[in-house]
Amino acid sequence: MPITNQQAAGHAYLRQLYADSYYPDHVVDKGRTILVRLCERIEAEQPPDLAALYLLTQAATEEFNLLEAEFEAGGSEIETVAREAIAEDFWFVASAYGFAGADVEALIATREW
């Protein structure tokens, strides 16, 4: 299902990671897919409050946890730059859907990176 939120649809997810050859594009593509799928879930489920949003974002964060091994296999890792870029995009998604007051640490509370 295509994203209908114009802000979310037009956003360049994980731009910083694509710009740095340290991060394998094929793995970053998977991260971008996770974020796009998160937008689709938000649009489909329309979380009524932050608690419901956090359930969705934390599930997406767990998908990022699984990418760590793929980053490592590509000679990379989810380190400081990647952590910040991923967290920023989670906050961007929350804001784009009307949750500007979301706590970025709560959005990604299940992270292992």
Phi, psi and omega in degrees: 000128180290147178288131180264339178291117185299321178298311183292320182294327183267001185281141176269088182296138176056033181308317181298323182287321176296328183283348183245118184294350177297331183260121181295126183304322183295332177278320177299323176304320179294322176295318177299318179299321178299315181292321177295318177297324176299315178300316179299319179294319179298317179293322181287318186266341181043070181304130185281343183206177182298322181300317179291322177297315181301325177299319180289316182290325179290328175295320177293323177299320178297328175294321175297324178305321181290340179283344183307315181297324179289323174299313180299318179297333178268010178081024184227188174196164174273093181249198190308309182298313180295317179304314181295317181295317179295313180300318179300320180288327174297316179294320177303314180300312179303314180295317181299333181258019172090013181246052182298338179275005181295142176274120184300324179292326177288326178301322185243031186301334182270012183291149176242016183237000000 
